[in-house]
Amino acid sequence: QKIAIAETPRSDAAYTDVVEKIIRNLQLLGTMQATAAAGSEIAYIAGGMRDDAIYRTGDFVAKNPVVSLYSILPNSVELIDRKGMRYTLLLPE
């Protein structure tokens, strides 16, 4: 099943600028890895669209343009945009 999200029309350069701005405004606060059930990993990301900052794999972090949580690792997360570009957020040192 595919879900369509309407986005503001942008040139490729403008799209890249907006996605990079979104990524710069995000901060990874923590991750939690569970071993019992797949898909129960959680990332705490400040600056996204959720007030509680809790995201699971596949959740939208931003909707215009679409940026989703792709994977969760112990010290980082990988985000993906609608064009398939991936971006990494690291836990602060």
Helices and strands as residue ranges (DSSP letters): H 12-24, E 27-32, E 42-46, E 54-55, E 60-63, E 66-72, E 76-81, E 86-90
